[in-house]
Amino acid sequence: MTSYLIGHITVKNDKLWQEYLTGVQESLIPFKSKIILRGPLVSVLTGKHEHNLVVVIEFHDQATLDNWYTSTKYQSLIPIRDKAADLVLMTY
């Protein structure tokens, strides 16, 4: 069953964020996943939300998503990610 990674993001360092995005795009290729949505949050209709960017990435299934997240390539990007942004990642 199709699985999705959803990220809610606040960028702290634009240069590092761009480096991270480039690496993420490369890391997704072997997993045949695709970015469904990436951009600014338009509005919050109910409640509070602290982040201003959203990403949705589609994977074939949860196992593929997990294999991507634990891949050597993606794991090497985490230190850059953590310096570049505050974020929450969820899977559905």
Gaussian input, Z-matrix of N, CA and C with variables (Angstrom, degrees):
# hf/3-21g

backbone

0 1
 N
 C     1     B1
 C     2     B2     1     A1
 N     3     B3     2     A2     1     D1
 C     4     B4     3     A3     2     D2
 C     5     B5     4     A4     3     D3
 N     6     B6     5     A5     4     D4
 C     7     B7     6     A6     5     D5
 C     8     B8     7     A7     6     D6
 N     9     B9     8     A8     7     D7
 C    10    B10     9     A9     8     D8
 C    11    B11    10    A10     9     D9
 N    12    B12    11    A11    10    D10
 C    13    B13    12    A12    11    D11
 C    14    B14    13    A13    12    D12
 N    15    B15    14    A14    13    D13
 C    16    B16    15    A15    14    D14
 C    17    B17    16    A16    15    D15
 N    18    B18    17    A17    16    D16
 C    19    B19    18    A18    17    D17
 C    20    B20    19    A19    18    D18
 N    21    B21    20    A20    19    D19
 C    22    B22    21    A21    20    D20
 C    23    B23    22    A22    21    D21
 N    24    B24    23    A23    22    D22
 C    25    B25    24    A24    23    D23
 C    26    B26    25    A25    24    D24
 N    27    B27    26    A26    25    D25
 C    28    B28    27    A27    26    D26
 C    29    B29    28    A28    27    D27
 N    30    B30    29    A29    28    D28
 C    31    B31    30    A30    29    D29
 C    32    B32    31    A31    30    D30
 N    33    B33    32    A32    31    D31
 C    34    B34    33    A33    32    D32
 C    35    B35    34    A34    33    D33
 N    36    B36    35    A35    34    D34
 C    37    B37    36    A36    35    D35
 C    38    B38    37    A37    36    D36
 N    39    B39    38    A38    37    D37
 C    40    B40    39    A39    38    D38
 C    41    B41    40    A40    39    D39
 N    42    B42    41    A41    40    D40
 C    43    B43    42    A42    41    D41
 C    44    B44    43    A43    42    D42
 N    45    B45    44    A44    43    D43
 C    46    B46    45    A45    44    D44
 C    47    B47    46    A46    45    D45
 N    48    B48    47    A47    46    D46
 C    49    B49    48    A48    47    D47
 C    50    B50    49    A49    48    D48
 N    51    B51    50    A50    49    D49
 C    52    B52    51    A51    50    D50
 C    53    B53    52    A52    51    D51
 N    54    B54    53    A53    52    D52
 C    55    B55    54    A54    53    D53
 C    56    B56    55    A55    54    D54
 N    57    B57    56    A56    55    D55
 C    58    B58    57    A57    56    D56
 C    59    B59    58    A58    57    D57
 N    60    B60    59    A59    58    D58
 C    61    B61    60    A60    59    D59
 C    62    B62    61    A61    60    D60
 N    63    B63    62    A62    61    D61
 C    64    B64    63    A63    62    D62
 C    65    B65    64    A64    63    D63
 N    66    B66    65    A65    64    D64
 C    67    B67    66    A66    65    D65
 C    68    B68    67    A67    66    D66
 N    69    B69    68    A68    67    D67
 C    70    B70    69    A69    68    D68
 C    71    B71    70    A70    69    D69
 N    72    B72    71    A71    70    D70
 C    73    B73    72    A72    71    D71
 C    74    B74    73    A73    72    D72
 N    75    B75    74    A74    73    D73
 C    76    B76    75    A75    74    D74
 C    77    B77    76    A76    75    D75
 N    78    B78    77    A77    76    D76
 C    79    B79    78    A78    77    D77
 C    80    B80    79    A79    78    D78
 N    81    B81    80    A80    79    D79
 C    82    B82    81    A81    80    D80
 C    83    B83    82    A82    81    D81
 N    84    B84    83    A83    82    D82
 C    85    B85    84    A84    83    D83
 C    86    B86    85    A85    84    D84
 N    87    B87    86    A86    85    D85
 C    88    B88    87    A87    86    D86
 C    89    B89    88    A88    87    D87
 N    90    B90    89    A89    88    D88
 C    91    B91    90    A90    89    D89
 C    92    B92    91    A91    90    D90
 N    93    B93    92    A92    91    D91
 C    94    B94    93    A93    92    D92
 C    95    B95    94    A94    93    D93
 N    96    B96    95    A95    94    D94
 C    97    B97    96    A96    95    D95
 C    98    B98    97    A97    96    D96
 N    99    B99    98    A98    97    D97
 C   100   B100    99    A99    98    D98
 C   101   B101   100   A100    99    D99
 N   102   B102   101   A101   100   D100
 C   103   B103   102   A102   101   D101
 C   104   B104   103   A103   102   D102
 N   105   B105   104   A104   103   D103
 C   106   B106   105   A105   104   D104
 C   107   B107   106   A106   105   D105
 N   108   B108   107   A107   106   D106
 C   109   B109   108   A108   107   D107
 C   110   B110   109   A109   108   D108
 N   111   B111   110   A110   109   D109
 C   112   B112   111   A111   110   D110
 C   113   B113   112   A112   111   D111
 N   114   B114   113   A113   112   D112
 C   115   B115   114   A114   113   D113
 C   116   B116   115   A115   114   D114
 N   117   B117   116   A116   115   D115
 C   118   B118   117   A117   116   D116
 C   119   B119   118   A118   117   D117
 N   120   B120   119   A119   118   D118
 C   121   B121   120   A120   119   D119
 C   122   B122   121   A121   120   D120
 N   123   B123   122   A122   121   D121
 C   124   B124   123   A123   122   D122
 C   125   B125   124   A124   123   D123
 N   126   B126   125   A125   124   D124
 C   127   B127   126   A126   125   D125
 C   128   B128   127   A127   126   D126
 N   129   B129   128   A128   127   D127
 C   130   B130   129   A129   128   D128
 C   131   B131   130   A130   129   D129
 N   132   B132   131   A131   130   D130
 C   133   B133   132   A132   131   D131
 C   134   B134   133   A133   132   D132
 N   135   B135   134   A134   133   D133
 C   136   B136   135   A135   134   D134
 C   137   B137   136   A136   135   D135
 N   138   B138   137   A137   136   D136
 C   139   B139   138   A138   137   D137
 C   140   B140   139   A139   138   D138
 N   141   B141   140   A140   139   D139
 C   142   B142   141   A141   140   D140
 C   143   B143   142   A142   141   D141
 N   144   B144   143   A143   142   D142
 C   145   B145   144   A144   143   D143
 C   146   B146   145   A145   144   D144
 N   147   B147   146   A146   145   D145
 C   148   B148   147   A147   146   D146
 C   149   B149   148   A148   147   D147
 N   150   B150   149   A149   148   D148
 C   151   B151   150   A150   149   D149
 C   152   B152   151   A151   150   D150
 N   153   B153   152   A152   151   D151
 C   154   B154   153   A153   152   D152
 C   155   B155   154   A154   153   D153
 N   156   B156   155   A155   154   D154
 C   157   B157   156   A156   155   D155
 C   158   B158   157   A157   156   D156
 N   159   B159   158   A158   157   D157
 C   160   B160   159   A159   158   D158
 C   161   B161   160   A160   159   D159
 N   162   B162   161   A161   160   D160
 C   163   B163   162   A162   161   D161
 C   164   B164   163   A163   162   D162
 N   165   B165   164   A164   163   D163
 C   166   B166   165   A165   164   D164
 C   167   B167   166   A166   165   D165
 N   168   B168   167   A167   166   D166
 C   169   B169   168   A168   167   D167
 C   170   B170   169   A169   168   D168
 N   171   B171   170   A170   169   D169
 C   172   B172   171   A171   170   D170
 C   173   B173   172   A172   171   D171
 N   174   B174   173   A173   172   D172
 C   175   B175   174   A174   173   D173
 C   176   B176   175   A175   174   D174
 N   177   B177   176   A176   175   D175
 C   178   B178   177   A177   176   D176
 C   179   B179   178   A178   177   D177
 N   180   B180   179   A179   178   D178
 C   181   B181   180   A180   179   D179
 C   182   B182   181   A181   180   D180
 N   183   B183   182   A182   181   D181
 C   184   B184   183   A183   182   D182
 C   185   B185   184   A184   183   D183
 N   186   B186   185   A185   184   D184
 C   187   B187   186   A186   185   D185
 C   188   B188   187   A187   186   D186
 N   189   B189   188   A188   187   D187
 C   190   B190   189   A189   188   D188
 C   191   B191   190   A190   189   D189
 N   192   B192   191   A191   190   D190
 C   193   B193   192   A192   191   D191
 C   194   B194   193   A193   192   D192
 N   195   B195   194   A194   193   D193
 C   196   B196   195   A195   194   D194
 C   197   B197   196   A196   195   D195
 N   198   B198   197   A197   196   D196
 C   199   B199   198   A198   197   D197
 C   200   B200   199   A199   198   D198
 N   201   B201   200   A200   199   D199
 C   202   B202   201   A201   200   D200
 C   203   B203   202   A202   201   D201
 N   204   B204   203   A203   202   D202
 C   205   B205   204   A204   203   D203
 C   206   B206   205   A205   204   D204
 N   207   B207   206   A206   205   D205
 C   208   B208   207   A207   206   D206
 C   209   B209   208   A208   207   D207
 N   210   B210   209   A209   208   D208
 C   211   B211   210   A210   209   D209
 C   212   B212   211   A211   210   D210
 N   213   B213   212   A212   211   D211
 C   214   B214   213   A213   212   D212
 C   215   B215   214   A214   213   D213
 N   216   B216   215   A215   214   D214
 C   217   B217   216   A216   215   D215
 C   218   B218   217   A217   216   D216
 N   219   B219   218   A218   217   D217
 C   220   B220   219   A219   218   D218
 C   221   B221   220   A220   219   D219
 N   222   B222   221   A221   220   D220
 C   223   B223   222   A222   221   D221
 C   224   B224   223   A223   222   D222
 N   225   B225   224   A224   223   D223
 C   226   B226   225   A225   224   D224
 C   227   B227   226   A226   225   D225
 N   228   B228   227   A227   226   D226
 C   229   B229   228   A228   227   D227
 C   230   B230   229   A229   228   D228
 N   231   B231   230   A230   229   D229
 C   232   B232   231   A231   230   D230
 C   233   B233   232   A232   231   D231
 N   234   B234   233   A233   232   D232
 C   235   B235   234   A234   233   D233
 C   236   B236   235   A235   234   D234
 N   237   B237   236   A236   235   D235
 C   238   B238   237   A237   236   D236
 C   239   B239   238   A238   237   D237
 N   240   B240   239   A239   238   D238
 C   241   B241   240   A240   239   D239
 C   242   B242   241   A241   240   D240
 N   243   B243   242   A242   241   D241
 C   244   B244   243   A243   242   D242
 C   245   B245   244   A244   243   D243
 N   246   B246   245   A245   244   D244
 C   247   B247   246   A246   245   D245
 C   248   B248   247   A247   246   D246
 N   249   B249   248   A248   247   D247
 C   250   B250   249   A249   248   D248
 C   251   B251   250   A250   249   D249
 N   252   B252   251   A251   250   D250
 C   253   B253   252   A252   251   D251
 C   254   B254   253   A253   252   D252
 N   255   B255   254   A254   253   D253
 C   256   B256   255   A255   254   D254
 C   257   B257   256   A256   255   D255
 N   258   B258   257   A257   256   D256
 C   259   B259   258   A258   257   D257
 C   260   B260   259   A259   258   D258
 N   261   B261   260   A260   259   D259
 C   262   B262   261   A261   260   D260
 C   263   B263   262   A262   261   D261
 N   264   B264   263   A263   262   D262
 C   265   B265   264   A264   263   D263
 C   266   B266   265   A265   264   D264
 N   267   B267   266   A266   265   D265
 C   268   B268   267   A267   266   D266
 C   269   B269   268   A268   267   D267
 N   270   B270   269   A269   268   D268
 C   271   B271   270   A270   269   D269
 C   272   B272   271   A271   270   D270
 N   273   B273   272   A272   271   D271
 C   274   B274   273   A273   272   D272
 C   275   B275   274   A274   273   D273

   B1=1.4328
   B2=1.5308
   B3=1.3013
   B4=1.4607
   B5=1.5275
   B6=1.3420
   B7=1.4626
   B8=1.5196
   B9=1.3105
   B10=1.4615
   B11=1.5197
   B12=1.3142
   B13=1.4558
   B14=1.5218
   B15=1.3188
   B16=1.4589
   B17=1.5166
   B18=1.3156
   B19=1.4541
   B20=1.5118
   B21=1.3145
   B22=1.4637
   B23=1.5170
   B24=1.3356
   B25=1.4650
   B26=1.5164
   B27=1.3422
   B28=1.4573
   B29=1.5242
   B30=1.3162
   B31=1.4613
   B32=1.5305
   B33=1.3480
   B34=1.4611
   B35=1.5295
   B36=1.3369
   B37=1.4595
   B38=1.5339
   B39=1.3405
   B40=1.4726
   B41=1.5226
   B42=1.3221
   B43=1.4686
   B44=1.5323
   B45=1.3221
   B46=1.4641
   B47=1.5236
   B48=1.3234
   B49=1.4622
   B50=1.5248
   B51=1.3049
   B52=1.4697
   B53=1.5253
   B54=1.3243
   B55=1.4672
   B56=1.5351
   B57=1.3153
   B58=1.4679
   B59=1.5319
   B60=1.3441
   B61=1.4664
   B62=1.5213
   B63=1.3186
   B64=1.4604
   B65=1.5240
   B66=1.3177
   B67=1.4600
   B68=1.5206
   B69=1.3328
   B70=1.4639
   B71=1.5253
   B72=1.3197
   B73=1.4666
   B74=1.5190
   B75=1.3345
   B76=1.4660
   B77=1.5252
   B78=1.3357
   B79=1.4627
   B80=1.5217
   B81=1.3151
   B82=1.4672
   B83=1.5255
   B84=1.3250
   B85=1.4698
   B86=1.5309
   B87=1.3431
   B88=1.4705
   B89=1.5343
   B90=1.3144
   B91=1.4571
   B92=1.5281
   B93=1.3223
   B94=1.4705
   B95=1.5346
   B96=1.3206
   B97=1.4607
   B98=1.5225
   B99=1.3331
   B100=1.4623
   B101=1.5193
   B102=1.3160
   B103=1.4534
   B104=1.5220
   B105=1.3092
   B106=1.4586
   B107=1.5292
   B108=1.3120
   B109=1.4588
   B110=1.5138
   B111=1.3268
   B112=1.4673
   B113=1.5190
   B114=1.3141
   B115=1.4507
   B116=1.5087
   B117=1.3262
   B118=1.4638
   B119=1.5204
   B120=1.3129
   B121=1.4544
   B122=1.5220
   B123=1.3047
   B124=1.4589
   B125=1.5269
   B126=1.3175
   B127=1.4609
   B128=1.5177
   B129=1.3162
   B130=1.4558
   B131=1.5206
   B132=1.3083
   B133=1.4587
   B134=1.5252
   B135=1.3182
   B136=1.4575
   B137=1.5231
   B138=1.3069
   B139=1.4535
   B140=1.5160
   B141=1.3304
   B142=1.4657
   B143=1.5251
   B144=1.3005
   B145=1.4648
   B146=1.5109
   B147=1.3320
   B148=1.4599
   B149=1.5313
   B150=1.3178
   B151=1.4628
   B152=1.5268
   B153=1.3462
   B154=1.4710
   B155=1.5264
   B156=1.3229
   B157=1.4621
   B158=1.5257
   B159=1.3290
   B160=1.4677
   B161=1.5267
   B162=1.3352
   B163=1.4596
   B164=1.5223
   B165=1.3320
   B166=1.4615
   B167=1.5262
   B168=1.3317
   B169=1.4645
   B170=1.5206
   B171=1.3275
   B172=1.4647
   B173=1.5282
   B174=1.3369
   B175=1.4562
   B176=1.5233
   B177=1.3242
   B178=1.4686
   B179=1.5271
   B180=1.3358
   B181=1.4609
   B182=1.5297
   B183=1.3257
   B184=1.4687
   B185=1.5239
   B186=1.3124
   B187=1.4666
   B188=1.5287
   B189=1.3201
   B190=1.4669
   B191=1.5152
   B192=1.3169
   B193=1.4626
   B194=1.5260
   B195=1.3249
   B196=1.4659
   B197=1.5220
   B198=1.3294
   B199=1.4691
   B200=1.5257
   B201=1.3375
   B202=1.4656
   B203=1.5231
   B204=1.3381
   B205=1.4659
   B206=1.5270
   B207=1.3180
   B208=1.4686
   B209=1.5298
   B210=1.3295
   B211=1.4692
   B212=1.5302
   B213=1.3066
   B214=1.4623
   B215=1.5185
   B216=1.3263
   B217=1.4692
   B218=1.5255
   B219=1.3457
   B220=1.4580
   B221=1.5273
   B222=1.3020
   B223=1.4693
   B224=1.5293
   B225=1.3407
   B226=1.4694
   B227=1.5265
   B228=1.3222
   B229=1.4656
   B230=1.5289
   B231=1.3106
   B232=1.4587
   B233=1.5324
   B234=1.3245
   B235=1.4684
   B236=1.5368
   B237=1.3298
   B238=1.4710
   B239=1.5214
   B240=1.3225
   B241=1.4627
   B242=1.5204
   B243=1.3314
   B244=1.4592
   B245=1.5287
   B246=1.3271
   B247=1.4660
   B248=1.5269
   B249=1.3243
   B250=1.4583
   B251=1.5202
   B252=1.3351
   B253=1.4676
   B254=1.5212
   B255=1.3160
   B256=1.4571
   B257=1.5262
   B258=1.3161
   B259=1.4522
   B260=1.5073
   B261=1.3066
   B262=1.4430
   B263=1.5232
   B264=1.3422
   B265=1.4601
   B266=1.5145
   B267=1.3252
   B268=1.4637
   B269=1.5207
   B270=1.3156
   B271=1.4558
   B272=1.5209
   B273=1.3268
   B274=1.4587
   B275=1.5121
   A1=109.54
   A2=117.37
   A3=123.13
   A4=110.11
   A5=115.68
   A6=121.92
   A7=109.20
   A8=114.92
   A9=121.24
   A10=110.64
   A11=115.33
   A12=122.16
   A13=106.04
   A14=116.06
   A15=121.12
   A16=107.48
   A17=115.49
   A18=120.70
   A19=110.86
   A20=115.49
   A21=123.05
   A22=105.67
   A23=117.39
   A24=122.09
   A25=111.85
   A26=114.90
   A27=123.08
   A28=106.86
   A29=117.11
   A30=122.35
   A31=109.98
   A32=115.07
   A33=121.71
   A34=112.05
   A35=116.49
   A36=121.76
   A37=107.93
   A38=116.33
   A39=120.91
   A40=113.27
   A41=117.69
   A42=120.66
   A43=110.52
   A44=116.91
   A45=119.60
   A46=111.62
   A47=116.66
   A48=119.88
   A49=110.86
   A50=117.32
   A51=120.47
   A52=110.88
   A53=117.18
   A54=121.07
   A55=110.05
   A56=116.57
   A57=121.81
   A58=110.96
   A59=117.41
   A60=120.74
   A61=111.75
   A62=116.58
   A63=120.41
   A64=110.29
   A65=116.24
   A66=120.50
   A67=112.44
   A68=117.00
   A69=120.45
   A70=110.21
   A71=117.42
   A72=119.84
   A73=110.94
   A74=117.16
   A75=121.10
   A76=111.04
   A77=116.34
   A78=120.15
   A79=112.75
   A80=117.52
   A81=121.40
   A82=113.22
   A83=117.80
   A84=122.06
   A85=113.13
   A86=119.56
   A87=118.26
   A88=113.87
   A89=117.13
   A90=121.08
   A91=112.77
   A92=115.56
   A93=122.39
   A94=111.44
   A95=114.40
   A96=120.15
   A97=108.35
   A98=115.48
   A99=116.68
   A100=110.51
   A101=113.59
   A102=120.77
   A103=107.32
   A104=116.26
   A105=122.91
   A106=110.02
   A107=115.40
   A108=121.30
   A109=109.21
   A110=116.00
   A111=120.49
   A112=106.45
   A113=115.77
   A114=118.08
   A115=112.65
   A116=114.87
   A117=119.46
   A118=112.36
   A119=114.73
   A120=121.39
   A121=107.64
   A122=117.59
   A123=121.87
   A124=110.88
   A125=117.15
   A126=119.29
   A127=109.92
   A128=115.88
   A129=123.50
   A130=105.63
   A131=116.57
   A132=120.87
   A133=112.63
   A134=116.46
   A135=120.91
   A136=109.05
   A137=117.35
   A138=121.40
   A139=113.23
   A140=114.65
   A141=121.89
   A142=109.32
   A143=114.58
   A144=120.52
   A145=107.30
   A146=116.93
   A147=119.84
   A148=114.70
   A149=118.81
   A150=120.48
   A151=111.03
   A152=115.63
   A153=119.17
   A154=114.34
   A155=118.30
   A156=122.13
   A157=109.31
   A158=115.00
   A159=121.38
   A160=108.63
   A161=116.19
   A162=121.11
   A163=108.10
   A164=115.84
   A165=122.46
   A166=106.40
   A167=116.30
   A168=121.76
   A169=108.12
   A170=115.88
   A171=122.35
   A172=110.16
   A173=115.35
   A174=123.12
   A175=108.70
   A176=116.43
   A177=121.29
   A178=111.00
   A179=116.65
   A180=121.30
   A181=108.98
   A182=116.14
   A183=120.18
   A184=111.66
   A185=118.10
   A186=120.79
   A187=110.58
   A188=117.02
   A189=120.68
   A190=110.50
   A191=117.24
   A192=120.94
   A193=109.94
   A194=117.05
   A195=120.72
   A196=111.71
   A197=117.24
   A198=120.52
   A199=111.37
   A200=116.85
   A201=119.54
   A202=110.26
   A203=117.18
   A204=120.65
   A205=111.41
   A206=117.31
   A207=120.40
   A208=112.89
   A209=117.11
   A210=120.17
   A211=110.75
   A212=115.23
   A213=120.99
   A214=111.18
   A215=116.98
   A216=121.08
   A217=111.05
   A218=117.12
   A219=117.89
   A220=111.11
   A221=117.46
   A222=119.69
   A223=111.41
   A224=117.16
   A225=119.95
   A226=111.80
   A227=117.55
   A228=122.12
   A229=113.21
   A230=117.94
   A231=120.95
   A232=112.99
   A233=120.86
   A234=118.57
   A235=112.82
   A236=116.76
   A237=120.57
   A238=109.33
   A239=116.38
   A240=121.62
   A241=111.66
   A242=115.86
   A243=119.73
   A244=112.47
   A245=117.40
   A246=120.70
   A247=111.55
   A248=115.96
   A249=121.56
   A250=113.84
   A251=117.79
   A252=118.67
   A253=111.98
   A254=114.54
   A255=122.73
   A256=105.52
   A257=116.62
   A258=118.13
   A259=112.49
   A260=113.96
   A261=123.85
   A262=106.09
   A263=116.60
   A264=121.07
   A265=108.61
   A266=115.83
   A267=122.21
   A268=108.27
   A269=115.81
   A270=120.39
   A271=109.47
   A272=114.15
   A273=121.92
   A274=108.96
   D1=138.56
   D2=-179.12
   D3=-56.70
   D4=138.24
   D5=176.21
   D6=-123.53
   D7=153.24
   D8=-177.83
   D9=-127.91
   D10=137.95
   D11=168.98
   D12=-99.50
   D13=128.36
   D14=178.77
   D15=-120.86
   D16=129.01
   D17=178.51
   D18=-121.16
   D19=137.02
   D20=172.11
   D21=-113.46
   D22=125.75
   D23=-161.59
   D24=-135.26
   D25=142.93
   D26=166.72
   D27=-128.33
   D28=115.58
   D29=-177.33
   D30=-77.79
   D31=134.23
   D32=177.58
   D33=-106.49
   D34=-26.46
   D35=-176.24
   D36=-142.25
   D37=105.29
   D38=-174.74
   D39=-60.69
   D40=-41.53
   D41=-177.70
   D42=-63.96
   D43=-47.69
   D44=178.02
   D45=-65.80
   D46=-34.66
   D47=178.69
   D48=-62.84
   D49=-42.30
   D50=178.28
   D51=-64.13
   D52=-38.77
   D53=176.40
   D54=-62.57
   D55=-43.55
   D56=178.13
   D57=-62.19
   D58=-46.34
   D59=-179.05
   D60=-59.62
   D61=-42.03
   D62=178.00
   D63=-60.65
   D64=-44.88
   D65=179.33
   D66=-64.54
   D67=-40.08
   D68=179.13
   D69=-63.07
   D70=-45.48
   D71=179.67
   D72=-57.69
   D73=-42.20
   D74=177.74
   D75=-65.79
   D76=-39.13
   D77=-176.62
   D78=-68.82
   D79=-24.23
   D80=-178.10
   D81=-78.03
   D82=-24.84
   D83=-172.99
   D84=-54.07
   D85=-50.27
   D86=-178.03
   D87=-64.96
   D88=-17.03
   D89=-176.36
   D90=-98.83
   D91=4.65
   D92=176.41
   D93=48.54
   D94=43.57
   D95=178.19
   D96=-103.72
   D97=167.96
   D98=179.18
   D99=-143.04
   D100=148.21
   D101=176.76
   D102=-80.57
   D103=118.34
   D104=-179.55
   D105=-83.87
   D106=-41.68
   D107=-175.75
   D108=-151.06
   D109=134.91
   D110=171.72
   D111=-150.03
   D112=120.05
   D113=179.17
   D114=172.37
   D115=-172.09
   D116=-177.63
   D117=-73.80
   D118=144.53
   D119=172.09
   D120=-67.86
   D121=129.52
   D122=-176.90
   D123=-83.74
   D124=-49.36
   D125=179.96
   D126=-159.41
   D127=157.77
   D128=172.24
   D129=-110.99
   D130=117.47
   D131=-174.81
   D132=-83.40
   D133=-31.33
   D134=-179.96
   D135=-145.00
   D136=137.49
   D137=175.86
   D138=83.35
   D139=-165.53
   D140=-178.73
   D141=-116.10
   D142=146.45
   D143=178.18
   D144=-144.38
   D145=125.31
   D146=-172.67
   D147=-89.69
   D148=-13.29
   D149=-175.61
   D150=-102.36
   D151=158.03
   D152=-175.60
   D153=-118.51
   D154=-0.67
   D155=176.06
   D156=-125.63
   D157=153.42
   D158=-179.85
   D159=-135.34
   D160=142.93
   D161=171.34
   D162=-134.31
   D163=141.93
   D164=174.09
   D165=-130.37
   D166=122.64
   D167=-179.92
   D168=-121.46
   D169=130.63
   D170=-178.48
   D171=-96.26
   D172=134.20
   D173=175.50
   D174=-123.88
   D175=156.01
   D176=-179.82
   D177=-56.61
   D178=-42.55
   D179=-179.93
   D180=-160.92
   D181=176.39
   D182=-177.40
   D183=-64.96
   D184=-35.98
   D185=179.32
   D186=-61.97
   D187=-41.89
   D188=177.93
   D189=-64.86
   D190=-42.18
   D191=177.25
   D192=-60.62
   D193=-47.24
   D194=179.31
   D195=-61.86
   D196=-40.36
   D197=178.79
   D198=-65.17
   D199=-38.22
   D200=175.10
   D201=-63.35
   D202=-49.61
   D203=-175.80
   D204=-60.41
   D205=-37.33
   D206=-178.43
   D207=-90.48
   D208=0.87
   D209=-179.67
   D210=-63.39
   D211=152.28
   D212=178.63
   D213=-57.57
   D214=-42.03
   D215=-178.87
   D216=-61.71
   D217=-50.35
   D218=-178.06
   D219=-68.45
   D220=-41.27
   D221=179.60
   D222=-59.18
   D223=-32.17
   D224=178.49
   D225=-69.75
   D226=-18.67
   D227=-179.84
   D228=-87.16
   D229=-16.36
   D230=-174.68
   D231=-60.39
   D232=-42.77
   D233=177.46
   D234=-60.58
   D235=-36.53
   D236=176.36
   D237=-67.19
   D238=-46.87
   D239=179.02
   D240=-54.83
   D241=-46.22
   D242=-175.21
   D243=-68.49
   D244=-27.85
   D245=174.55
   D246=-80.33
   D247=-28.69
   D248=-174.17
   D249=-83.25
   D250=-29.59
   D251=-170.67
   D252=-157.36
   D253=158.34
   D254=165.13
   D255=-99.20
   D256=134.00
   D257=-177.44
   D258=-155.88
   D259=163.59
   D260=172.51
   D261=-124.43
   D262=128.06
   D263=175.52
   D264=-113.44
   D265=135.54
   D266=179.69
   D267=-134.24
   D268=157.37
   D269=174.54
   D270=-123.27
   D271=147.08
   D272=179.08
   D273=-135.19

